[in-house]
Amino acid sequence: MADDPKGEALADVKRAQLDYERNVDTAREDRRKSFERAQKAGLSLRDIGNAVGLHRGRVWEILKGK
């Protein structure tokens, strides 16, 4: 059977996309949990937002899972 560089490249691209999507989901959940811990430690939405460069409204959306 002959090598198929295009087929291999396509499989690699698909695999990379799946890995990326899995990592993004994990990172989102890790960030939400971190924001939750920060809030429980007494930081305000504004404090958290200032620390990461987000508006406090966006921090609230992240905490609510949006």
Rosetta constraint file for C-alpha pairs under 8 A:
AtomPair CA 4 CA 8 HARMONIC 6.17 0.50
AtomPair CA 5 CA 9 HARMONIC 5.98 0.50
AtomPair CA 6 CA 10 HARMONIC 6.04 0.50
AtomPair CA 7 CA 11 HARMONIC 6.17 0.50
AtomPair CA 8 CA 12 HARMONIC 6.12 0.50
AtomPair CA 9 CA 13 HARMONIC 6.16 0.50
AtomPair CA 10 CA 14 HARMONIC 6.25 0.50
AtomPair CA 11 CA 15 HARMONIC 6.11 0.50
AtomPair CA 12 CA 16 HARMONIC 6.08 0.50
AtomPair CA 13 CA 17 HARMONIC 6.17 0.50
AtomPair CA 14 CA 18 HARMONIC 6.29 0.50
AtomPair CA 15 CA 19 HARMONIC 6.26 0.50
AtomPair CA 16 CA 20 HARMONIC 6.12 0.50
AtomPair CA 17 CA 21 HARMONIC 6.19 0.50
AtomPair CA 18 CA 22 HARMONIC 6.24 0.50
AtomPair CA 19 CA 23 HARMONIC 6.20 0.50
AtomPair CA 20 CA 24 HARMONIC 6.09 0.50
AtomPair CA 21 CA 25 HARMONIC 6.33 0.50
AtomPair CA 22 CA 26 HARMONIC 6.36 0.50
AtomPair CA 23 CA 27 HARMONIC 5.97 0.50
AtomPair CA 24 CA 28 HARMONIC 6.07 0.50
AtomPair CA 25 CA 29 HARMONIC 6.36 0.50
AtomPair CA 26 CA 30 HARMONIC 6.11 0.50
AtomPair CA 27 CA 31 HARMONIC 6.05 0.50
AtomPair CA 28 CA 32 HARMONIC 6.21 0.50
AtomPair CA 29 CA 33 HARMONIC 6.17 0.50
AtomPair CA 30 CA 34 HARMONIC 6.12 0.50
AtomPair CA 31 CA 35 HARMONIC 6.16 0.50
AtomPair CA 32 CA 36 HARMONIC 6.17 0.50
AtomPair CA 32 CA 62 HARMONIC 5.95 0.50
AtomPair CA 32 CA 63 HARMONIC 5.56 0.50
AtomPair CA 32 CA 65 HARMONIC 7.43 0.50
AtomPair CA 33 CA 37 HARMONIC 6.18 0.50
AtomPair CA 33 CA 63 HARMONIC 7.88 0.50
AtomPair CA 34 CA 38 HARMONIC 6.16 0.50
AtomPair CA 35 CA 39 HARMONIC 6.14 0.50
AtomPair CA 35 CA 48 HARMONIC 6.98 0.50
AtomPair CA 35 CA 59 HARMONIC 7.66 0.50
AtomPair CA 35 CA 63 HARMONIC 6.77 0.50
AtomPair CA 36 CA 40 HARMONIC 6.23 0.50
AtomPair CA 36 CA 63 HARMONIC 6.53 0.50
AtomPair CA 37 CA 41 HARMONIC 6.15 0.50
AtomPair CA 38 CA 42 HARMONIC 6.58 0.50
AtomPair CA 38 CA 43 HARMONIC 5.60 0.50
AtomPair CA 38 CA 48 HARMONIC 7.26 0.50
AtomPair CA 39 CA 43 HARMONIC 4.81 0.50
AtomPair CA 39 CA 44 HARMONIC 6.11 0.50
AtomPair CA 39 CA 45 HARMONIC 7.24 0.50
AtomPair CA 39 CA 48 HARMONIC 7.88 0.50
AtomPair CA 43 CA 47 HARMONIC 5.71 0.50
AtomPair CA 43 CA 48 HARMONIC 6.49 0.50
AtomPair CA 44 CA 48 HARMONIC 6.32 0.50
AtomPair CA 45 CA 49 HARMONIC 6.00 0.50
AtomPair CA 45 CA 56 HARMONIC 4.99 0.50
AtomPair CA 45 CA 57 HARMONIC 7.70 0.50
AtomPair CA 45 CA 59 HARMONIC 6.18 0.50
AtomPair CA 45 CA 60 HARMONIC 6.74 0.50
AtomPair CA 46 CA 50 HARMONIC 5.96 0.50
AtomPair CA 46 CA 55 HARMONIC 7.17 0.50
AtomPair CA 46 CA 56 HARMONIC 4.86 0.50
AtomPair CA 47 CA 51 HARMONIC 6.24 0.50
AtomPair CA 48 CA 52 HARMONIC 6.51 0.50
AtomPair CA 48 CA 54 HARMONIC 7.96 0.50
AtomPair CA 48 CA 56 HARMONIC 7.42 0.50
AtomPair CA 48 CA 59 HARMONIC 7.23 0.50
AtomPair CA 49 CA 53 HARMONIC 5.56 0.50
AtomPair CA 49 CA 54 HARMONIC 4.43 0.50
AtomPair CA 49 CA 55 HARMONIC 5.37 0.50
AtomPair CA 49 CA 56 HARMONIC 5.16 0.50
AtomPair CA 49 CA 58 HARMONIC 7.87 0.50
AtomPair CA 49 CA 59 HARMONIC 6.09 0.50
AtomPair CA 50 CA 54 HARMONIC 6.34 0.50
AtomPair CA 50 CA 55 HARMONIC 7.41 0.50
AtomPair CA 50 CA 56 HARMONIC 7.96 0.50
AtomPair CA 54 CA 58 HARMONIC 6.33 0.50
AtomPair CA 54 CA 59 HARMONIC 6.70 0.50
AtomPair CA 55 CA 59 HARMONIC 6.52 0.50
AtomPair CA 56 CA 60 HARMONIC 6.26 0.50
AtomPair CA 57 CA 61 HARMONIC 6.34 0.50
AtomPair CA 58 CA 62 HARMONIC 6.20 0.50
AtomPair CA 59 CA 63 HARMONIC 6.21 0.50
AtomPair CA 60 CA 64 HARMONIC 6.24 0.50
AtomPair CA 61 CA 65 HARMONIC 6.27 0.50
AtomPair CA 61 CA 66 HARMONIC 5.15 0.50
AtomPair CA 62 CA 66 HARMONIC 5.41 0.50
